């Protein structure tokens, strides 16, 4: 999977060229980590090693597949921290712990399992999974289709639009929340395209981005609504007398270049990916792969789906 934007998939299935069904792209690292922490490690394969992250990630994606009937599915991988983001801000993701050994064992098995299901697996060492998610959503939108992004990362809210929605996975929920433009506005008080500016101002502890000192969520949203963008906010902050409180203006002046770097880090990079052809779920091959990993109940579920036509 490493070092390339993937087209490693089975041959296209029926319904080639149809755009009535959405493209589903999912954040493989996000789903694997979430499943790893949500399910017991007593779920093991024939070799005695845990397979709970693999099982949980497939079940999360299948829940959406069964409900939404996507025309194709893309699983996106990437490094934890893209090199260019670390260059912009060395503390980016620096505080994240090492991957647990039991998850590291399952990680290389995920791609082949997803491919057995008929799903495309995409990765690129230059960027993170988020960038690929956004790239596939963009190419689908440009082709006149619709895209669903399955993830537990709110940074992806910047991709939301008329033809792109985020299916946001939350702990303790039976299914993901559907996030459209109105929902982004309701949650943050800004439109999706300003999410990177919002992250830059507010900060993002999970990514190691501190934001602007003393500026929280409400103030960040208010500044962006009043001044249109991070650059607009920074321009106003340069005025000797202006609408900003002196303390806020001073803080923004002091960290202006850092905030610009944070915005670039938060902004997804678009890669020239190929739009995947229609590809139905391969329940039979997926069931065989699940059996090899000792996931018998998943195999039964996939066999039923195959018998029902996917």
Kinemage of the C-alpha trace (Angstrom):
@kinemage 1
@onewidth
@group {chain A} dominant
@subgroup {mainchain}
@vectorlist {calphas} color= white
{ca unk a 1} P 0.000 0.000 0.000
{ca unk a 2} L 2.857 2.395 0.652
{ca unk a 3} L 4.182 5.016 -1.695
{ca unk a 4} L 1.351 5.283 -4.193
{ca unk a 5} L -2.129 6.537 -4.809
{ca unk a 6} L -3.835 3.228 -5.236
{ca unk a 7} L -5.685 1.700 -8.118
{ca unk a 8} L -5.167 -1.753 -6.651
{ca unk a 9} L -8.611 -3.204 -7.050
{ca unk a 10} L -10.646 -5.920 -8.667
{ca unk a 11} L -11.938 -5.358 -12.192
{ca unk a 12} L -14.944 -3.075 -12.333
{ca unk a 13} L -18.326 -4.645 -11.792
{ca unk a 14} L -21.671 -3.934 -13.428
{ca unk a 15} L -23.333 -0.548 -13.704
{ca unk a 16} L -20.172 1.063 -15.084
{ca unk a 17} L -20.566 4.795 -15.551
{ca unk a 18} L -23.594 5.155 -13.277
{ca unk a 19} L -23.454 8.087 -10.865
{ca unk a 20} L -26.756 7.623 -9.069
{ca unk a 21} L -25.127 5.816 -6.135
{ca unk a 22} L -22.514 7.642 -4.030
{ca unk a 23} L -18.829 6.873 -3.762
{ca unk a 24} L -17.890 5.867 -0.215
{ca unk a 25} L -14.379 6.757 0.931
{ca unk a 26} L -13.315 5.816 4.420
{ca unk a 27} L -10.514 6.814 6.753
{ca unk a 28} L -8.842 3.456 7.340
{ca unk a 29} L -6.489 4.606 10.158
{ca unk a 30} L -9.354 6.318 11.963
{ca unk a 31} L -11.594 3.236 11.763
{ca unk a 32} L -8.806 0.839 12.730
{ca unk a 33} L -7.827 2.872 15.802
{ca unk a 34} L -11.450 3.319 16.829
{ca unk a 35} L -12.201 -0.396 16.500
{ca unk a 36} L -8.976 -1.311 18.298
{ca unk a 37} L -10.060 0.649 21.369
{ca unk a 38} L -13.760 -0.238 21.162
{ca unk a 39} L -13.585 -4.035 20.848
{ca unk a 40} L -11.942 -6.586 23.156
{ca unk a 41} L -8.544 -8.003 22.180
{ca unk a 42} L -9.922 -11.449 22.993
{ca unk a 43} L -11.124 -11.539 19.374
{ca unk a 44} L -8.277 -13.514 17.861
{ca unk a 45} L -7.353 -15.227 14.626
{ca unk a 46} L -6.068 -18.794 14.103
{ca unk a 47} L -2.528 -17.664 14.984
{ca unk a 48} L -3.694 -16.455 18.393
{ca unk a 49} L -3.145 -12.789 17.494
{ca unk a 50} L -5.923 -10.214 17.972
{ca unk a 51} L -7.983 -9.263 14.913
{ca unk a 52} L -10.464 -6.960 16.642
{ca unk a 53} L -9.328 -3.793 14.827
{ca unk a 54} L -9.721 -5.518 11.453
{ca unk a 55} L -13.145 -6.864 12.358
{ca unk a 56} L -14.417 -3.596 13.770
{ca unk a 57} L -13.212 -1.469 10.869
{ca unk a 58} L -14.908 -3.742 8.319
{ca unk a 59} L -18.122 -3.798 10.327
{ca unk a 60} L -18.167 0.021 10.524
{ca unk a 61} L -17.724 0.322 6.763
{ca unk a 62} L -20.206 -2.479 6.008
{ca unk a 63} L -22.860 -0.751 8.092
{ca unk a 64} L -22.677 2.165 5.672
{ca unk a 65} L -22.390 -0.088 2.603
{ca unk a 66} L -25.586 -1.928 3.511
{ca unk a 67} L -27.503 1.283 4.183
{ca unk a 68} L -26.176 3.552 1.412
{ca unk a 69} L -25.380 1.046 -1.366
{ca unk a 70} L -22.349 2.954 -2.709
{ca unk a 71} L -21.220 2.390 -6.278
{ca unk a 72} L -17.642 1.769 -5.040
{ca unk a 73} L -15.622 1.961 -1.821
{ca unk a 74} L -12.140 3.407 -1.292
{ca unk a 75} L -10.098 2.776 1.869
{ca unk a 76} L -7.512 5.539 2.355
{ca unk a 77} L -4.235 5.113 4.245
{ca unk a 78} L -1.277 7.408 4.831
{ca unk a 79} L 1.446 8.259 7.347
{ca unk a 80} L 0.424 9.596 10.740
{ca unk a 81} L 2.147 12.904 9.953
{ca unk a 82} L 2.801 14.065 6.398
{ca unk a 83} L 6.412 15.269 6.037
{ca unk a 84} L 5.420 18.699 4.716
{ca unk a 85} L 3.214 19.319 7.756
{ca unk a 86} L 6.040 18.450 10.148
{ca unk a 87} L 8.309 20.820 8.235
{ca unk a 88} L 5.776 23.597 8.716
{ca unk a 89} L 5.428 22.899 12.457
{ca unk a 90} L 7.733 20.305 14.067
{ca unk a 91} L 5.389 19.802 17.039
{ca unk a 92} L 2.635 18.558 14.715
{ca unk a 93} L 1.556 15.094 16.004
{ca unk a 94} L 4.753 14.962 18.085
{ca unk a 95} L 2.928 14.068 21.296
{ca unk a 96} L 1.026 11.130 19.816
{ca unk a 97} L 1.960 7.770 21.340
{ca unk a 98} L 3.466 4.927 19.337
{ca unk a 99} L 1.045 2.522 17.696
{ca unk a 100} L 0.197 -0.339 20.107
{ca unk a 101} L 1.902 -3.601 19.200
{ca unk a 102} L -1.379 -5.495 18.828
{ca unk a 103} L -2.608 -2.884 16.340
{ca unk a 104} L 0.703 -2.782 14.460
{ca unk a 105} L 0.328 -6.530 13.893
{ca unk a 106} L -3.095 -6.041 12.287
{ca unk a 107} L -2.222 -2.962 10.227
{ca unk a 108} L -0.577 -4.717 7.217
{ca unk a 109} L -3.463 -7.186 7.043
{ca unk a 110} L -6.076 -4.475 6.602
{ca unk a 111} L -5.350 -3.601 2.963
{ca unk a 112} L -5.560 -7.169 1.623
{ca unk a 113} L -8.768 -7.743 3.603
{ca unk a 114} L -10.372 -4.602 2.178
{ca unk a 115} L -9.269 -5.516 -1.350
{ca unk a 116} L -10.816 -8.971 -0.958
{ca unk a 117} L -14.126 -7.193 -0.381
{ca unk a 118} L -13.770 -5.476 -3.757
{ca unk a 119} L -12.711 -2.154 -2.255
{ca unk a 120} L -9.951 0.079 -3.628
{ca unk a 121} L -7.017 0.658 -1.265
{ca unk a 122} L -5.200 3.975 -1.680
{ca unk a 123} L -2.104 5.317 0.078
{ca unk a 124} L 0.649 7.849 -0.474
{ca unk a 125} L 3.679 8.432 1.758
{ca unk a 126} L 3.683 12.162 0.931
{ca unk a 127} L 0.273 12.904 2.423
{ca unk a 128} L -2.098 11.612 5.081
{ca unk a 129} L -5.268 9.596 4.652
{ca unk a 130} L -7.270 12.821 5.072
{ca unk a 131} L -5.749 14.310 1.928
{ca unk a 132} L -6.657 11.221 -0.083
{ca unk a 133} L -10.193 11.221 1.292
{ca unk a 134} L -10.644 14.785 0.127
{ca unk a 135} L -9.026 14.055 -3.238
{ca unk a 136} L -11.372 11.173 -4.023
{ca unk a 137} L -14.379 13.198 -2.894
{ca unk a 138} L -13.266 16.034 -5.176
{ca unk a 139} L -12.790 13.862 -8.261
{ca unk a 140} L -16.201 12.261 -7.662
{ca unk a 141} L -17.854 15.653 -7.281
{ca unk a 142} L -16.178 16.954 -10.448
{ca unk a 143} L -17.567 13.951 -12.346
{ca unk a 144} L -21.092 14.860 -11.265
{ca unk a 145} L -21.340 12.193 -8.568
{ca unk a 146} L -21.811 12.317 -4.830
{ca unk a 147} L -19.331 11.241 -2.159
{ca unk a 148} L -19.628 10.076 1.438
{ca unk a 149} L -16.572 10.397 3.703
{ca unk a 150} L -16.602 7.976 6.650
{ca unk a 151} L -14.245 9.180 9.372
{ca unk a 152} L -13.846 10.108 13.015
{ca unk a 153} L -11.845 13.239 12.125
{ca unk a 154} L -13.680 16.581 12.193
{ca unk a 155} L -10.987 18.162 10.001
{ca unk a 156} L -12.851 16.518 7.113
{ca unk a 157} L -15.789 18.889 7.628
{ca unk a 158} L -13.986 21.265 5.238
{ca unk a 159} L -14.927 18.902 2.373
{ca unk a 160} L -18.669 19.154 2.943
{ca unk a 161} L -20.727 20.626 0.117
{ca unk a 162} L -23.783 20.031 -2.046
{ca unk a 163} L -22.395 16.707 -3.310
{ca unk a 164} L -20.136 15.697 -0.413
{ca unk a 165} L -21.170 14.701 3.088
{ca unk a 166} L -19.171 13.450 6.044
{ca unk a 167} L -20.365 10.411 7.987
{ca unk a 168} L -18.833 11.226 11.357
{ca unk a 169} L -18.145 8.235 13.609
{ca unk a 170} L -18.484 8.924 17.329
{ca unk a 171} L -17.749 6.685 20.304
{ca unk a 172} L -20.883 5.166 21.780
{ca unk a 173} L -23.037 5.747 18.702
{ca unk a 174} L -24.609 2.872 16.792
{ca unk a 175} L -24.043 4.637 13.492
{ca unk a 176} L -22.266 7.705 12.122
{ca unk a 177} L -23.746 11.209 12.154
{ca unk a 178} L -24.405 12.666 8.712
{ca unk a 179} L -22.766 16.084 8.468
{ca unk a 180} L -23.891 18.427 5.704
{ca unk a 181} L -23.296 22.152 5.192
{ca unk a 182} L -26.023 23.111 7.626
{ca unk a 183} L -24.618 20.837 10.312
{ca unk a 184} L -21.120 22.337 9.963
{ca unk a 185} L -22.685 25.779 10.300
{ca unk a 186} L -24.638 24.660 13.362
{ca unk a 187} L -21.620 23.085 15.068
{ca unk a 188} L -19.014 25.728 14.322
{ca unk a 189} L -20.914 28.827 13.243
{ca unk a 190} L -18.964 29.006 9.967
{ca unk a 191} L -19.248 27.451 6.480
{ca unk a 192} L -17.172 24.348 5.609
{ca unk a 193} L -14.607 26.268 3.547
{ca unk a 194} L -13.505 28.177 6.672
{ca unk a 195} L -12.817 25.071 8.755
{ca unk a 196} L -9.001 25.290 8.209
{ca unk a 197} L -9.041 28.973 9.266
{ca unk a 198} L -11.130 28.027 12.292
{ca unk a 199} L -8.714 25.238 13.277
{ca unk a 200} L -5.763 27.631 12.920
{ca unk a 201} L -7.331 30.174 15.297
{ca unk a 202} L -8.917 27.788 17.800
{ca unk a 203} L -6.167 25.166 17.709
{ca unk a 204} L -6.439 21.394 17.620
{ca unk a 205} L -4.932 19.549 20.619
{ca unk a 206} L -5.186 16.166 18.879
{ca unk a 207} L -2.850 17.453 16.157
{ca unk a 208} L -0.610 19.425 18.505
{ca unk a 209} L -1.726 22.807 17.116
{ca unk a 210} L -2.098 25.382 19.917
{ca unk a 211} L -3.974 28.039 17.923
{ca unk a 212} L -3.951 31.663 19.049
{ca unk a 213} L -3.496 32.178 22.779
{ca unk a 214} L -6.771 33.082 24.506
{ca unk a 215} L -8.957 32.505 21.427
{ca unk a 216} L -11.472 29.716 21.863
{ca unk a 217} L -14.142 28.232 19.655
{ca unk a 218} L -16.735 31.007 19.971
{ca unk a 219} L -14.249 33.841 19.475
{ca unk a 220} L -12.639 32.116 16.482
{ca unk a 221} L -16.027 31.670 14.789
{ca unk a 222} L -17.042 35.263 15.544
{ca unk a 223} L -13.790 36.673 14.130
{ca unk a 224} L -14.181 34.657 10.934
{ca unk a 225} L -17.809 35.675 10.486
{ca unk a 226} L -16.939 39.333 10.937
{ca unk a 227} L -13.760 39.418 8.838
{ca unk a 228} L -14.268 36.623 6.301
{ca unk a 229} L -11.100 34.568 6.698
{ca unk a 230} L -7.965 34.128 8.781
{ca unk a 231} L -6.171 36.551 6.461
{ca unk a 232} L -8.959 39.075 6.969
{ca unk a 233} L -8.644 38.711 10.741
{ca unk a 234} L -4.864 39.171 10.607
{ca unk a 235} L -5.229 42.247 8.388
{ca unk a 236} L -7.591 43.891 10.864
{ca unk a 237} L -5.220 42.992 13.720
{ca unk a 238} L -2.494 45.126 12.113
{ca unk a 239} L -4.475 48.330 12.584
{ca unk a 240} L -3.372 50.581 15.425
{ca unk a 241} L -7.002 51.411 16.107
{ca unk a 242} L -9.519 48.886 14.937
{ca unk a 243} L -12.497 46.710 15.903
{ca unk a 244} L -10.437 44.091 17.793
{ca unk a 245} L -9.704 44.292 21.481
{ca unk a 246} L -6.070 45.387 22.012
{ca unk a 247} L -5.100 42.121 23.741
{ca unk a 248} L -6.609 39.995 20.949
{ca unk a 249} L -5.047 42.152 18.233
{ca unk a 250} L -1.654 41.967 19.928
{ca unk a 251} L -1.835 38.189 20.208
{ca unk a 252} L -2.755 37.846 16.554
{ca unk a 253} L 0.080 40.124 15.447
{ca unk a 254} L 2.615 38.167 17.479
{ca unk a 255} L 1.672 34.769 16.065
{ca unk a 256} L 0.487 35.713 12.574
{ca unk a 257} L 3.002 33.606 10.654
{ca unk a 258} L 2.458 30.633 12.938
{ca unk a 259} L -1.307 30.883 12.404
{ca unk a 260} L -0.773 30.900 8.633
{ca unk a 261} L 1.287 27.731 9.002
{ca unk a 262} L -1.480 26.157 11.099
{ca unk a 263} L -4.015 26.975 8.389
{ca unk a 264} L -1.818 25.363 5.732
{ca unk a 265} L -1.429 22.294 7.921
{ca unk a 266} L -5.204 22.071 8.415
{ca unk a 267} L -5.961 22.549 4.716
{ca unk a 268} L -6.180 19.311 2.763
{ca unk a 269} L -3.931 18.811 -0.255
{ca unk a 270} L -5.639 17.600 -3.403
{ca unk a 271} L -3.893 14.860 -5.371
{ca unk a 272} L -4.660 13.876 -8.991
{ca unk a 273} L -6.335 10.572 -8.155
{ca unk a 274} L -8.242 8.453 -10.649
{ca unk a 275} L -11.977 8.155 -10.165
{ca unk a 276} L -12.662 4.506 -9.320
{ca unk a 277} L -15.067 2.540 -11.504
{ca unk a 278} L -18.212 0.972 -10.112
{ca unk a 279} L -17.335 -2.097 -8.078
{ca unk a 280} L -19.897 -4.103 -6.109
{ca unk a 281} L -19.124 -5.709 -2.789
{ca unk a 282} L -17.449 -9.081 -3.333
{ca unk a 283} L -19.131 -11.016 -0.549
{ca unk a 284} L -17.717 -14.411 -1.534
{ca unk a 285} L -14.054 -13.341 -1.675
{ca unk a 286} L -14.551 -11.225 1.425
{ca unk a 287} L -16.048 -14.178 3.294
{ca unk a 288} L -13.083 -16.361 2.351
{ca unk a 289} L -10.643 -13.715 3.590
{ca unk a 290} L -12.616 -13.307 6.825
{ca unk a 291} L -12.543 -17.084 7.407
{ca unk a 292} L -8.760 -17.124 7.021
{ca unk a 293} L -8.546 -14.529 9.783
{ca unk a 294} L -10.905 -16.476 12.039
{ca unk a 295} L -13.786 -13.997 11.679
{ca unk a 296} L -16.491 -16.566 11.125
{ca unk a 297} L -19.488 -14.392 11.974
{ca unk a 298} L -18.278 -11.721 9.555
{ca unk a 299} L -17.837 -14.432 6.913
{ca unk a 300} L -21.452 -15.544 7.432
{ca unk a 301} L -22.649 -11.977 7.112
{ca unk a 302} L -20.733 -11.512 3.864
{ca unk a 303} L -22.009 -14.806 2.435
{ca unk a 304} L -25.585 -13.667 3.118
{ca unk a 305} L -24.888 -10.362 1.415
{ca unk a 306} L -23.409 -12.190 -1.566
{ca unk a 307} L -26.463 -14.427 -1.753
{ca unk a 308} L -28.723 -11.379 -1.650
{ca unk a 309} L -26.808 -9.734 -4.487
{ca unk a 310} L -24.429 -7.582 -2.361
